[in-house]
Amino acid sequence: MANRTVKDAKSIHGTNPQYLVEKIIRSRIYDSKYWKEECFALTAELLVDKAMEIRYIGGVFGGNIKPTPFLCLTL
């Protein structure tokens, strides 16, 4: 699986931090164009730069429930 958490990431409540986002939303994030082109394998420095470019925050939108860039960066 290409969307693995780094090995030295801190465990949250005894589980992988990615599992804090529901499975269906997480899978839609992995399938989204923004995640594949902009968010995949970001370093901490680049993540901050991308976060500064965000114009709005939110969860999901649209007819087939697309994740917002904010939610992609959160994951």
N, CA, C and O atoms as a Tripos MOL2 file, in Angstrom:
@<TRIPOS>MOLECULE
protein
  300   299    75     0     0
PROTEIN
NO_CHARGES

@<TRIPOS>ATOM
      1 N           0.8470   -1.1880    0.0000 N.3       1 MET1
      2 CA          0.0000    0.0000    0.0000 C.3       1 MET1
      3 C           0.8810    1.2350    0.0000 C.2       1 MET1
      4 O           1.7970    1.3390    0.8150 O.2       1 MET1
      5 N           0.6260    2.1450   -0.8750 N.am      2 ALA2
      6 CA          1.4580    3.3260   -1.0320 C.3       2 ALA2
      7 C           1.1460    4.4070   -0.0030 C.2       2 ALA2
      8 O           1.9380    5.3350    0.1580 O.2       2 ALA2
      9 N           0.0280    4.3160    0.6920 N.am      3 ASN3
     10 CA         -0.3770    5.3530    1.6330 C.3       3 ASN3
     11 C          -0.0890    4.9400    3.0680 C.2       3 ASN3
     12 O          -0.9560    5.0550    3.9350 O.2       3 ASN3
     13 N           1.1020    4.4670    3.3170 N.am      4 ARG4
     14 CA          1.4760    4.0250    4.6570 C.3       4 ARG4
     15 C           1.9270    5.2010    5.5130 C.2       4 ARG4
     16 O           2.4190    6.2070    5.0030 O.2       4 ARG4
     17 N           1.7510    5.0560    6.8090 N.am      5 THR5
     18 CA          2.2420    6.0390    7.7610 C.3       5 THR5
     19 C           3.7160    5.7580    8.0010 C.2       5 THR5
     20 O           4.1270    4.5980    8.0290 O.2       5 THR5
     21 N           4.5170    6.8020    8.1750 N.am      6 VAL6
     22 CA          5.9340    6.6020    8.4580 C.3       6 VAL6
     23 C           6.0930    5.8230    9.7580 C.2       6 VAL6
     24 O           5.2710    5.9420   10.6660 O.2       6 VAL6
     25 N           7.1390    5.0390    9.8390 N.am      7 LYS7
     26 CA          7.3310    4.1410   10.9780 C.3       7 LYS7
     27 C           7.5030    4.8690   12.3020 C.2       7 LYS7
     28 O           7.0770    4.3590   13.3380 O.2       7 LYS7
     29 N           8.1160    6.0440   12.2960 N.am      8 ASP8
     30 CA          8.3640    6.7510   13.5500 C.3       8 ASP8
     31 C           7.2450    7.7380   13.9090 C.2       8 ASP8
     32 O           7.4310    8.5920   14.7750 O.2       8 ASP8
     33 N           6.0940    7.6260   13.2540 N.am      9 ALA9
     34 CA          4.9510    8.4920   13.5760 C.3       9 ALA9
     35 C           4.3890    8.1140   14.9390 C.2       9 ALA9
     36 O           4.4060    6.9490   15.3370 O.2       9 ALA9
     37 N           3.8980    9.1080   15.6340 N.am     10 LYS10
     38 CA          3.3410    8.8990   16.9690 C.3      10 LYS10
     39 C           1.9840    8.2080   16.8810 C.2      10 LYS10
     40 O           1.1540    8.5660   16.0460 O.2      10 LYS10
     41 N           1.7610    7.2310   17.7320 N.am     11 SER11
     42 CA          0.4960    6.5200   17.7930 C.3      11 SER11
     43 C          -0.5250    7.3600   18.5590 C.2      11 SER11
     44 O          -0.2080    7.9220   19.6080 O.2      11 SER11
     45 N          -1.7470    7.4460   18.0370 N.am     12 ILE12
     46 CA         -2.8200    8.2010   18.6700 C.3      12 ILE12
     47 C          -3.8330    7.2030   19.2310 C.2      12 ILE12
     48 O          -4.4060    6.4120   18.4820 O.2      12 ILE12
     49 N          -4.0500    7.2390   20.5260 N.am     13 HIS13
     50 CA         -4.9710    6.3150   21.1980 C.3      13 HIS13
     51 C          -4.6570    4.8630   20.8560 C.2      13 HIS13
     52 O          -5.5620    4.0350   20.7550 O.2      13 HIS13
     53 N          -3.3790    4.5560   20.6780 N.am     14 GLY14
     54 CA         -2.9540    3.1900   20.4030 C.3      14 GLY14
     55 C          -3.2010    2.7100   18.9880 C.2      14 GLY14
     56 O          -3.1620    1.5070   18.7330 O.2      14 GLY14
     57 N          -3.4540    3.6180   18.0620 N.am     15 THR15
     58 CA         -3.7410    3.2150   16.6840 C.3      15 THR15
     59 C          -3.0110    4.1220   15.6970 C.2      15 THR15
     60 O          -2.4870    5.1710   16.0710 O.2      15 THR15
     61 N          -2.9840    3.7150   14.4640 N.am     16 ASN16
     62 CA         -2.3850    4.4760   13.3780 C.3      16 ASN16
     63 C          -3.1430    5.7960   13.2220 C.2      16 ASN16
     64 O          -4.3730    5.7830   13.1950 O.2      16 ASN16
     65 N          -2.4510    6.9330   13.1170 N.am     17 PRO17
     66 CA         -3.1370    8.2320   12.9990 C.3      17 PRO17
     67 C          -4.0630    8.3400   11.7900 C.2      17 PRO17
     68 O          -5.0390    9.0890   11.8370 O.2      17 PRO17
     69 N          -3.7820    7.6120   10.7120 N.am     18 GLN18
     70 CA         -4.6560    7.6650    9.5400 C.3      18 GLN18
     71 C          -6.0310    7.1040    9.8440 C.2      18 GLN18
     72 O          -7.0050    7.4820    9.1930 O.2      18 GLN18
     73 N          -6.1340    6.2130   10.8170 N.am     19 TYR19
     74 CA         -7.4100    5.5820   11.1260 C.3      19 TYR19
     75 C          -8.3520    6.5010   11.8970 C.2      19 TYR19
     76 O          -9.4790    6.1050   12.1950 O.2      19 TYR19
     77 N          -7.9220    7.7090   12.2250 N.am     20 LEU20
     78 CA         -8.8110    8.6820   12.8540 C.3      20 LEU20
     79 C          -9.8230    9.2340   11.8510 C.2      20 LEU20
     80 O         -10.8760    9.7420   12.2350 O.2      20 LEU20
     81 N          -9.4950    9.1300   10.5640 N.am     21 VAL21
     82 CA        -10.4180    9.5290    9.4950 C.3      21 VAL21
     83 C         -11.1790    8.2740    9.0760 C.2      21 VAL21
     84 O         -10.5770    7.2170    8.8880 O.2      21 VAL21
     85 N         -12.4970    8.3840    8.9300 N.am     22 GLU22
     86 CA        -13.3160    7.2250    8.5820 C.3      22 GLU22
     87 C         -12.8460    6.5810    7.2810 C.2      22 GLU22
     88 O         -12.3130    7.2530    6.3990 O.2      22 GLU22
     89 N         -13.0490    5.2820    7.1770 N.am     23 LYS23
     90 CA        -12.5280    4.5000    6.0570 C.3      23 LYS23
     91 C         -13.0490    4.9950    4.7110 C.2      23 LYS23
     92 O         -12.2710    5.1040    3.7630 O.2      23 LYS23
     93 N         -14.3320    5.2950    4.6030 N.am     24 ILE24
     94 CA        -14.8950    5.7160    3.3210 C.3      24 ILE24
     95 C         -14.3180    7.0730    2.8970 C.2      24 ILE24
     96 O         -14.0060    7.2710    1.7230 O.2      24 ILE24
     97 N         -14.1760    7.9890    3.8270 N.am     25 ILE25
     98 CA        -13.5840    9.2990    3.5090 C.3      25 ILE25
     99 C         -12.1120    9.1330    3.1610 C.2      25 ILE25
    100 O         -11.6160    9.7560    2.2230 O.2      25 ILE25
    101 N         -11.4160    8.2930    3.9180 N.am     26 ARG26
    102 CA         -9.9960    8.0340    3.6610 C.3      26 ARG26
    103 C          -9.7990    7.4550    2.2660 C.2      26 ARG26
    104 O          -8.8740    7.8620    1.5630 O.2      26 ARG26
    105 N         -10.6320    6.5290    1.8530 N.am     27 SER27
    106 CA        -10.4890    5.9420    0.5170 C.3      27 SER27
    107 C         -10.8140    6.9660   -0.5730 C.2      27 SER27
    108 O         -10.1970    6.9500   -1.6390 O.2      27 SER27
    109 N         -11.7750    7.8540   -0.3170 N.am     28 ARG28
    110 CA        -12.0720    8.9100   -1.3000 C.3      28 ARG28
    111 C         -10.9390    9.9180   -1.3910 C.2      28 ARG28
    112 O         -10.6770   10.4690   -2.4600 O.2      28 ARG28
    113 N         -10.2710   10.1600   -0.2750 N.am     29 ILE29
    114 CA         -9.1060   11.0500   -0.3000 C.3      29 ILE29
    115 C          -8.0010   10.4220   -1.1310 C.2      29 ILE29
    116 O          -7.3970   11.0940   -1.9670 O.2      29 ILE29
    117 N          -7.7270    9.1280   -0.9110 N.am     30 TYR30
    118 CA         -6.6830    8.4330   -1.6690 C.3      30 TYR30
    119 C          -6.9850    8.4120   -3.1630 C.2      30 TYR30
    120 O          -6.0630    8.3970   -3.9790 O.2      30 TYR30
    121 N          -8.2640    8.4120   -3.5310 N.am     31 ASP31
    122 CA         -8.6610    8.3890   -4.9380 C.3      31 ASP31
    123 C          -8.7430    9.7770   -5.5650 C.2      31 ASP31
    124 O          -8.8480    9.8980   -6.7860 O.2      31 ASP31
    125 N          -8.6970   10.8230   -4.7440 N.am     32 SER32
    126 CA         -8.8850   12.1790   -5.2800 C.3      32 SER32
    127 C          -7.6600   12.6590   -6.0490 C.2      32 SER32
    128 O          -6.5270   12.2690   -5.7660 O.2      32 SER32
    129 N          -7.9190   13.5020   -7.0120 N.am     33 LYS33
    130 CA         -6.8600   14.0670   -7.8540 C.3      33 LYS33
    131 C          -5.9150   14.9570   -7.0360 C.2      33 LYS33
    132 O          -4.7020   14.9430   -7.2480 O.2      33 LYS33
    133 N          -6.4770   15.7270   -6.1070 N.am     34 TYR34
    134 CA         -5.6490   16.6260   -5.2840 C.3      34 TYR34
    135 C          -4.6470   15.8300   -4.4520 C.2      34 TYR34
    136 O          -3.4840   16.2190   -4.3510 O.2      34 TYR34
    137 N          -5.0820   14.7230   -3.8580 N.am     35 TRP35
    138 CA         -4.1750   13.9030   -3.0480 C.3      35 TRP35
    139 C          -3.0500   13.3390   -3.9130 C.2      35 TRP35
    140 O          -1.8810   13.3840   -3.5290 O.2      35 TRP35
    141 N          -3.4080   12.8120   -5.0740 N.am     36 LYS36
    142 CA         -2.4150   12.1740   -5.9310 C.3      36 LYS36
    143 C          -1.4020   13.1620   -6.4920 C.2      36 LYS36
    144 O          -0.2260   12.8280   -6.6360 O.2      36 LYS36
    145 N          -1.8440   14.3700   -6.8100 N.am     37 GLU37
    146 CA         -0.9530   15.3330   -7.4450 C.3      37 GLU37
    147 C          -0.2500   16.2640   -6.4570 C.2      37 GLU37
    148 O           0.9010   16.6400   -6.6810 O.2      37 GLU37
    149 N          -0.9180   16.6380   -5.3790 N.am     38 GLU38
    150 CA         -0.3950   17.6760   -4.5040 C.3      38 GLU38
    151 C           0.0580   17.1960   -3.1270 C.2      38 GLU38
    152 O           0.9940   17.7660   -2.5670 O.2      38 GLU38
    153 N          -0.5700   16.1740   -2.5680 N.am     39 CYS39
    154 CA         -0.3480   15.8180   -1.1660 C.3      39 CYS39
    155 C           0.5060   14.5890   -0.9480 C.2      39 CYS39
    156 O           1.0680   14.4210    0.1350 O.2      39 CYS39
    157 N           0.6220   13.7380   -1.9270 N.am     40 PHE40
    158 CA          1.3030   12.4680   -1.7240 C.3      40 PHE40
    159 C           2.7810   12.6890   -1.4080 C.2      40 PHE40
    160 O           3.4820   13.3710   -2.1560 O.2      40 PHE40
    161 N           3.2510   12.1170   -0.3080 N.am     41 ALA41
    162 CA          4.6570   12.1380    0.1220 C.3      41 ALA41
    163 C           5.1830   13.5520    0.4030 C.2      41 ALA41
    164 O           6.3170   13.8730    0.0460 O.2      41 ALA41
    165 N           4.3730   14.3850    1.0320 N.am     42 LEU42
    166 CA          4.8170   15.7280    1.4190 C.3      42 LEU42
    167 C           5.6890   15.6720    2.6700 C.2      42 LEU42
    168 O           5.4540   14.8540    3.5600 O.2      42 LEU42
    169 N           6.6790   16.5280    2.7340 N.am     43 THR43
    170 CA          7.4490   16.6940    3.9600 C.3      43 THR43
    171 C           6.7330   17.7140    4.8340 C.2      43 THR43
    172 O           5.7830   18.3600    4.3930 O.2      43 THR43
    173 N           7.1840   17.8530    6.0560 N.am     44 ALA44
    174 CA          6.5400   18.7930    6.9770 C.3      44 ALA44
    175 C           6.6330   20.2260    6.4530 C.2      44 ALA44
    176 O           5.6850   20.9970    6.6020 O.2      44 ALA44
    177 N           7.7460   20.5850    5.8510 N.am     45 GLU45
    178 CA          7.9190   21.9470    5.3270 C.3      45 GLU45
    179 C           6.9740   22.2160    4.1610 C.2      45 GLU45
    180 O           6.3590   23.2800    4.0840 O.2      45 GLU45
    181 N           6.8620   21.2480    3.2570 N.am     46 LEU46
    182 CA          5.9790   21.4350    2.1090 C.3      46 LEU46
    183 C           4.5110   21.3970    2.5190 C.2      46 LEU46
    184 O           3.6730   22.0460    1.8930 O.2      46 LEU46
    185 N           4.2030   20.6480    3.5560 N.am     47 LEU47
    186 CA          2.8290   20.6020    4.0580 C.3      47 LEU47
    187 C           2.3860   21.9720    4.5600 C.2      47 LEU47
    188 O           1.2550   22.3910    4.3150 O.2      47 LEU47
    189 N           3.2720   22.6650    5.2590 N.am     48 VAL48
    190 CA          2.9540   24.0060    5.7560 C.3      48 VAL48
    191 C           2.7430   24.9610    4.5870 C.2      48 VAL48
    192 O           1.8320   25.7880    4.6200 O.2      48 VAL48
    193 N           3.5730   24.8550    3.5620 N.am     49 ASP49
    194 CA          3.4100   25.7170    2.3870 C.3      49 ASP49
    195 C           2.0730   25.4620    1.6880 C.2      49 ASP49
    196 O           1.3950   26.4060    1.2830 O.2      49 ASP49
    197 N           1.6960   24.1980    1.5480 N.am     50 LYS50
    198 CA          0.4030   23.8690    0.9270 C.3      50 LYS50
    199 C          -0.7550   24.3670    1.7870 C.2      50 LYS50
    200 O          -1.7590   24.8430    1.2570 O.2      50 LYS50
    201 N          -0.6250   24.2620    3.1000 N.am     51 ALA51
    202 CA         -1.6840   24.7040    4.0040 C.3      51 ALA51
    203 C          -1.8860   26.2170    3.9020 C.2      51 ALA51
    204 O          -3.0080   26.7000    4.0530 O.2      51 ALA51
    205 N          -0.8280   26.9560    3.6510 N.am     52 MET52
    206 CA         -0.9570   28.4050    3.5120 C.3      52 MET52
    207 C          -1.6950   28.7950    2.2340 C.2      52 MET52
    208 O          -2.2410   29.8950    2.1500 O.2      52 MET52
    209 N          -1.7180   27.9110    1.2430 N.am     53 GLU53
    210 CA         -2.3980   28.1910   -0.0190 C.3      53 GLU53
    211 C          -3.9030   27.9230    0.0410 C.2      53 GLU53
    212 O          -4.6350   28.3340   -0.8590 O.2      53 GLU53
    213 N          -4.3660   27.2520    1.0660 N.am     54 ILE54
    214 CA         -5.7810   26.8910    1.1730 C.3      54 ILE54
    215 C          -6.6320   28.1510    1.3720 C.2      54 ILE54
    216 O          -6.2930   29.0200    2.1750 O.2      54 ILE54
    217 N          -7.7270   28.2330    0.6380 N.am     55 ARG55
    218 CA         -8.6180   29.3900    0.7260 C.3      55 ARG55
    219 C          -9.7820   29.1600    1.6710 C.2      55 ARG55
    220 O         -10.3580   30.1200    2.1820 O.2      55 ARG55
    221 N         -10.1390   27.9150    1.9120 N.am     56 TYR56
    222 CA        -11.2710   27.5950    2.7750 C.3      56 TYR56
    223 C         -11.0100   26.2550    3.4560 C.2      56 TYR56
    224 O         -10.1660   25.4720    3.0210 O.2      56 TYR56
    225 N         -11.7480   26.0120    4.5240 N.am     57 ILE57
    226 CA        -11.6530   24.7210    5.1920 C.3      57 ILE57
    227 C         -13.0220   24.0490    5.1400 C.2      57 ILE57
    228 O         -14.0510   24.7200    5.0480 O.2      57 ILE57
    229 N         -13.0230   22.7600    5.1970 N.am     58 GLY58
    230 CA        -14.2780   22.0300    5.1530 C.3      58 GLY58
    231 C         -14.0150   20.5510    5.0700 C.2      58 GLY58
    232 O         -12.8690   20.1090    5.1560 O.2      58 GLY58
    233 N         -15.0720   19.7850    4.9020 N.am     59 GLY59
    234 CA        -14.9670   18.3430    4.8660 C.3      59 GLY59
    235 C         -15.0790   17.7940    3.4590 C.2      59 GLY59
    236 O         -14.0710   17.5750    2.7870 O.2      59 GLY59
    237 N         -16.3050   17.5710    3.0160 N.am     60 VAL60
    238 CA        -16.5430   17.0120    1.6920 C.3      60 VAL60
    239 C         -17.5770   17.8780    0.9770 C.2      60 VAL60
    240 O         -18.3120   18.6360    1.6100 O.2      60 VAL60
    241 N         -17.6260   17.7550   -0.3550 N.am     61 PHE61
    242 CA        -18.5730   18.5520   -1.1340 C.3      61 PHE61
    243 C         -18.9420   17.7910   -2.4000 C.2      61 PHE61
    244 O         -18.3400   16.7630   -2.7120 O.2      61 PHE61
    245 N         -19.9070   18.2850   -3.1100 N.am     62 GLY62
    246 CA        -20.2630   17.7730   -4.4250 C.3      62 GLY62
    247 C         -21.2060   16.5950   -4.3980 C.2      62 GLY62
    248 O         -21.5220   16.0400   -3.3450 O.2      62 GLY62
    249 N         -21.6490   16.2260   -5.5950 N.am     63 GLY63
    250 CA        -22.5990   15.1450   -5.7420 C.3      63 GLY63
    251 C         -22.0620   13.7840   -5.3360 C.2      63 GLY63
    252 O         -22.7670   13.0070   -4.6910 O.2      63 GLY63
    253 N         -20.8230   13.4860   -5.7040 N.am     64 ASN64
    254 CA        -20.2760   12.1850   -5.3150 C.3      64 ASN64
    255 C         -19.2980   12.3120   -4.1470 C.2      64 ASN64
    256 O         -18.3950   11.4900   -3.9910 O.2      64 ASN64
    257 N         -19.4820   13.3370   -3.3400 N.am     65 ILE65
    258 CA        -18.7810   13.5620   -2.0760 C.3      65 ILE65
    259 C         -17.2620   13.5360   -2.2480 C.2      65 ILE65
    260 O         -16.5960   12.5630   -1.8950 O.2      65 ILE65
    261 N         -16.7410   14.6160   -2.7900 N.am     66 LYS66
    262 CA        -15.2990   14.7750   -2.9720 C.3      66 LYS66
    263 C         -14.6980   15.4280   -1.7330 C.2      66 LYS66
    264 O         -15.3120   16.3280   -1.1590 O.2      66 LYS66
    265 N         -13.5120   14.9980   -1.3090 N.am     67 PRO67
    266 CA        -12.8730   15.6320   -0.1480 C.3      67 PRO67
    267 C         -12.2560   16.9750   -0.5380 C.2      67 PRO67
    268 O         -11.7510   17.1360   -1.6490 O.2      67 PRO67
    269 N         -12.3010   17.9290    0.3780 N.am     68 THR68
    270 CA        -11.6940   19.2400    0.1330 C.3      68 THR68
    271 C         -10.1800   19.1430    0.2990 C.2      68 THR68
    272 O          -9.6870   18.1990    0.9160 O.2      68 THR68
    273 N          -9.4390   20.1080   -0.2460 N.am     69 PRO69
    274 CA         -7.9890   20.1160   -0.0340 C.3      69 PRO69
    275 C          -7.6130   20.1390    1.4450 C.2      69 PRO69
    276 O          -6.6150   19.5350    1.8380 O.2      69 PRO69
    277 N          -8.3970   20.8250    2.2630 N.am     70 PHE70
    278 CA         -8.1200   20.8560    3.7050 C.3      70 PHE70
    279 C          -8.1360   19.4520    4.3060 C.2      70 PHE70
    280 O          -7.2540   19.0910    5.0850 O.2      70 PHE70
    281 N          -9.1420   18.6680    3.9380 N.am     71 LEU71
    282 CA         -9.2500   17.3150    4.4600 C.3      71 LEU71
    283 C          -8.1150   16.4280    3.9330 C.2      71 LEU71
    284 O          -7.6160   15.5660    4.6570 O.2      71 LEU71
    285 N          -7.7160   16.6330    2.7030 N.am     72 CYS72
    286 CA         -6.5880   15.8790    2.1360 C.3      72 CYS72
    287 C          -5.3010   16.1830    2.9050 C.2      72 CYS72
    288 O          -4.5380   15.2730    3.2300 O.2      72 CYS72
    289 N          -5.0670   17.4510    3.1920 N.am     73 LEU73
    290 CA         -3.8670   17.8190    3.9370 C.3      73 LEU73
    291 C          -3.9250   17.3470    5.3800 C.2      73 LEU73
    292 O          -2.8940   17.0230    5.9690 O.2      73 LEU73
    293 N          -5.1180   17.3050    5.9530 N.am     74 THR74
    294 CA         -5.2700   16.8150    7.3180 C.3      74 THR74
    295 C          -4.8650   15.3520    7.4210 C.2      74 THR74
    296 O          -4.2120   14.9470    8.3830 O.2      74 THR74
    297 N          -5.2520   14.5650    6.4300 N.am     75 LEU75
    298 CA         -4.8770   13.1560    6.4430 C.3      75 LEU75
    299 C          -3.3900   13.0080    6.2480 C.2      75 LEU75
    300 O          -2.8780   11.8890    6.2290 O.2      75 LEU75
@<TRIPOS>BOND
     1     1     2 1
     2     2     3 1
     3     3     4 2
     4     3     5 am
     5     5     6 1
     6     6     7 1
     7     7     8 2
     8     7     9 am
     9     9    10 1
    10    10    11 1
    11    11    12 2
    12    11    13 am
    13    13    14 1
    14    14    15 1
    15    15    16 2
    16    15    17 am
    17    17    18 1
    18    18    19 1
    19    19    20 2
    20    19    21 am
    21    21    22 1
    22    22    23 1
    23    23    24 2
    24    23    25 am
    25    25    26 1
    26    26    27 1
    27    27    28 2
    28    27    29 am
    29    29    30 1
    30    30    31 1
    31    31    32 2
    32    31    33 am
    33    33    34 1
    34    34    35 1
    35    35    36 2
    36    35    37 am
    37    37    38 1
    38    38    39 1
    39    39    40 2
    40    39    41 am
    41    41    42 1
    42    42    43 1
    43    43    44 2
    44    43    45 am
    45    45    46 1
    46    46    47 1
    47    47    48 2
    48    47    49 am
    49    49    50 1
    50    50    51 1
    51    51    52 2
    52    51    53 am
    53    53    54 1
    54    54    55 1
    55    55    56 2
    56    55    57 am
    57    57    58 1
    58    58    59 1
    59    59    60 2
    60    59    61 am
    61    61    62 1
    62    62    63 1
    63    63    64 2
    64    63    65 am
    65    65    66 1
    66    66    67 1
    67    67    68 2
    68    67    69 am
    69    69    70 1
    70    70    71 1
    71    71    72 2
    72    71    73 am
    73    73    74 1
    74    74    75 1
    75    75    76 2
    76    75    77 am
    77    77    78 1
    78    78    79 1
    79    79    80 2
    80    79    81 am
    81    81    82 1
    82    82    83 1
    83    83    84 2
    84    83    85 am
    85    85    86 1
    86    86    87 1
    87    87    88 2
    88    87    89 am
    89    89    90 1
    90    90    91 1
    91    91    92 2
    92    91    93 am
    93    93    94 1
    94    94    95 1
    95    95    96 2
    96    95    97 am
    97    97    98 1
    98    98    99 1
    99    99   100 2
   100    99   101 am
   101   101   102 1
   102   102   103 1
   103   103   104 2
   104   103   105 am
   105   105   106 1
   106   106   107 1
   107   107   108 2
   108   107   109 am
   109   109   110 1
   110   110   111 1
   111   111   112 2
   112   111   113 am
   113   113   114 1
   114   114   115 1
   115   115   116 2
   116   115   117 am
   117   117   118 1
   118   118   119 1
   119   119   120 2
   120   119   121 am
   121   121   122 1
   122   122   123 1
   123   123   124 2
   124   123   125 am
   125   125   126 1
   126   126   127 1
   127   127   128 2
   128   127   129 am
   129   129   130 1
   130   130   131 1
   131   131   132 2
   132   131   133 am
   133   133   134 1
   134   134   135 1
   135   135   136 2
   136   135   137 am
   137   137   138 1
   138   138   139 1
   139   139   140 2
   140   139   141 am
   141   141   142 1
   142   142   143 1
   143   143   144 2
   144   143   145 am
   145   145   146 1
   146   146   147 1
   147   147   148 2
   148   147   149 am
   149   149   150 1
   150   150   151 1
   151   151   152 2
   152   151   153 am
   153   153   154 1
   154   154   155 1
   155   155   156 2
   156   155   157 am
   157   157   158 1
   158   158   159 1
   159   159   160 2
   160   159   161 am
   161   161   162 1
   162   162   163 1
   163   163   164 2
   164   163   165 am
   165   165   166 1
   166   166   167 1
   167   167   168 2
   168   167   169 am
   169   169   170 1
   170   170   171 1
   171   171   172 2
   172   171   173 am
   173   173   174 1
   174   174   175 1
   175   175   176 2
   176   175   177 am
   177   177   178 1
   178   178   179 1
   179   179   180 2
   180   179   181 am
   181   181   182 1
   182   182   183 1
   183   183   184 2
   184   183   185 am
   185   185   186 1
   186   186   187 1
   187   187   188 2
   188   187   189 am
   189   189   190 1
   190   190   191 1
   191   191   192 2
   192   191   193 am
   193   193   194 1
   194   194   195 1
   195   195   196 2
   196   195   197 am
   197   197   198 1
   198   198   199 1
   199   199   200 2
   200   199   201 am
   201   201   202 1
   202   202   203 1
   203   203   204 2
   204   203   205 am
   205   205   206 1
   206   206   207 1
   207   207   208 2
   208   207   209 am
   209   209   210 1
   210   210   211 1
   211   211   212 2
   212   211   213 am
   213   213   214 1
   214   214   215 1
   215   215   216 2
   216   215   217 am
   217   217   218 1
   218   218   219 1
   219   219   220 2
   220   219   221 am
   221   221   222 1
   222   222   223 1
   223   223   224 2
   224   223   225 am
   225   225   226 1
   226   226   227 1
   227   227   228 2
   228   227   229 am
   229   229   230 1
   230   230   231 1
   231   231   232 2
   232   231   233 am
   233   233   234 1
   234   234   235 1
   235   235   236 2
   236   235   237 am
   237   237   238 1
   238   238   239 1
   239   239   240 2
   240   239   241 am
   241   241   242 1
   242   242   243 1
   243   243   244 2
   244   243   245 am
   245   245   246 1
   246   246   247 1
   247   247   248 2
   248   247   249 am
   249   249   250 1
   250   250   251 1
   251   251   252 2
   252   251   253 am
   253   253   254 1
   254   254   255 1
   255   255   256 2
   256   255   257 am
   257   257   258 1
   258   258   259 1
   259   259   260 2
   260   259   261 am
   261   261   262 1
   262   262   263 1
   263   263   264 2
   264   263   265 am
   265   265   266 1
   266   266   267 1
   267   267   268 2
   268   267   269 am
   269   269   270 1
   270   270   271 1
   271   271   272 2
   272   271   273 am
   273   273   274 1
   274   274   275 1
   275   275   276 2
   276   275   277 am
   277   277   278 1
   278   278   279 1
   279   279   280 2
   280   279   281 am
   281   281   282 1
   282   282   283 1
   283   283   284 2
   284   283   285 am
   285   285   286 1
   286   286   287 1
   287   287   288 2
   288   287   289 am
   289   289   290 1
   290   290   291 1
   291   291   292 2
   292   291   293 am
   293   293   294 1
   294   294   295 1
   295   295   296 2
   296   295   297 am
   297   297   298 1
   298   298   299 1
   299   299   300 2
@<TRIPOS>SUBSTRUCTURE
     1 MET1         2 RESIDUE 1 A MET
     2 ALA2         6 RESIDUE 1 A ALA
     3 ASN3        10 RESIDUE 1 A ASN
     4 ARG4        14 RESIDUE 1 A ARG
     5 THR5        18 RESIDUE 1 A THR
     6 VAL6        22 RESIDUE 1 A VAL
     7 LYS7        26 RESIDUE 1 A LYS
     8 ASP8        30 RESIDUE 1 A ASP
     9 ALA9        34 RESIDUE 1 A ALA
    10 LYS10       38 RESIDUE 1 A LYS
    11 SER11       42 RESIDUE 1 A SER
    12 ILE12       46 RESIDUE 1 A ILE
    13 HIS13       50 RESIDUE 1 A HIS
    14 GLY14       54 RESIDUE 1 A GLY
    15 THR15       58 RESIDUE 1 A THR
    16 ASN16       62 RESIDUE 1 A ASN
    17 PRO17       66 RESIDUE 1 A PRO
    18 GLN18       70 RESIDUE 1 A GLN
    19 TYR19       74 RESIDUE 1 A TYR
    20 LEU20       78 RESIDUE 1 A LEU
    21 VAL21       82 RESIDUE 1 A VAL
    22 GLU22       86 RESIDUE 1 A GLU
    23 LYS23       90 RESIDUE 1 A LYS
    24 ILE24       94 RESIDUE 1 A ILE
    25 ILE25       98 RESIDUE 1 A ILE
    26 ARG26      102 RESIDUE 1 A ARG
    27 SER27      106 RESIDUE 1 A SER
    28 ARG28      110 RESIDUE 1 A ARG
    29 ILE29      114 RESIDUE 1 A ILE
    30 TYR30      118 RESIDUE 1 A TYR
    31 ASP31      122 RESIDUE 1 A ASP
    32 SER32      126 RESIDUE 1 A SER
    33 LYS33      130 RESIDUE 1 A LYS
    34 TYR34      134 RESIDUE 1 A TYR
    35 TRP35      138 RESIDUE 1 A TRP
    36 LYS36      142 RESIDUE 1 A LYS
    37 GLU37      146 RESIDUE 1 A GLU
    38 GLU38      150 RESIDUE 1 A GLU
    39 CYS39      154 RESIDUE 1 A CYS
    40 PHE40      158 RESIDUE 1 A PHE
    41 ALA41      162 RESIDUE 1 A ALA
    42 LEU42      166 RESIDUE 1 A LEU
    43 THR43      170 RESIDUE 1 A THR
    44 ALA44      174 RESIDUE 1 A ALA
    45 GLU45      178 RESIDUE 1 A GLU
    46 LEU46      182 RESIDUE 1 A LEU
    47 LEU47      186 RESIDUE 1 A LEU
    48 VAL48      190 RESIDUE 1 A VAL
    49 ASP49      194 RESIDUE 1 A ASP
    50 LYS50      198 RESIDUE 1 A LYS
    51 ALA51      202 RESIDUE 1 A ALA
    52 MET52      206 RESIDUE 1 A MET
    53 GLU53      210 RESIDUE 1 A GLU
    54 ILE54      214 RESIDUE 1 A ILE
    55 ARG55      218 RESIDUE 1 A ARG
    56 TYR56      222 RESIDUE 1 A TYR
    57 ILE57      226 RESIDUE 1 A ILE
    58 GLY58      230 RESIDUE 1 A GLY
    59 GLY59      234 RESIDUE 1 A GLY
    60 VAL60      238 RESIDUE 1 A VAL
    61 PHE61      242 RESIDUE 1 A PHE
    62 GLY62      246 RESIDUE 1 A GLY
    63 GLY63      250 RESIDUE 1 A GLY
    64 ASN64      254 RESIDUE 1 A ASN
    65 ILE65      258 RESIDUE 1 A ILE
    66 LYS66      262 RESIDUE 1 A LYS
    67 PRO67      266 RESIDUE 1 A PRO
    68 THR68      270 RESIDUE 1 A THR
    69 PRO69      274 RESIDUE 1 A PRO
    70 PHE70      278 RESIDUE 1 A PHE
    71 LEU71      282 RESIDUE 1 A LEU
    72 CYS72      286 RESIDUE 1 A CYS
    73 LEU73      290 RESIDUE 1 A LEU
    74 THR74      294 RESIDUE 1 A THR
    75 LEU75      298 RESIDUE 1 A LEU
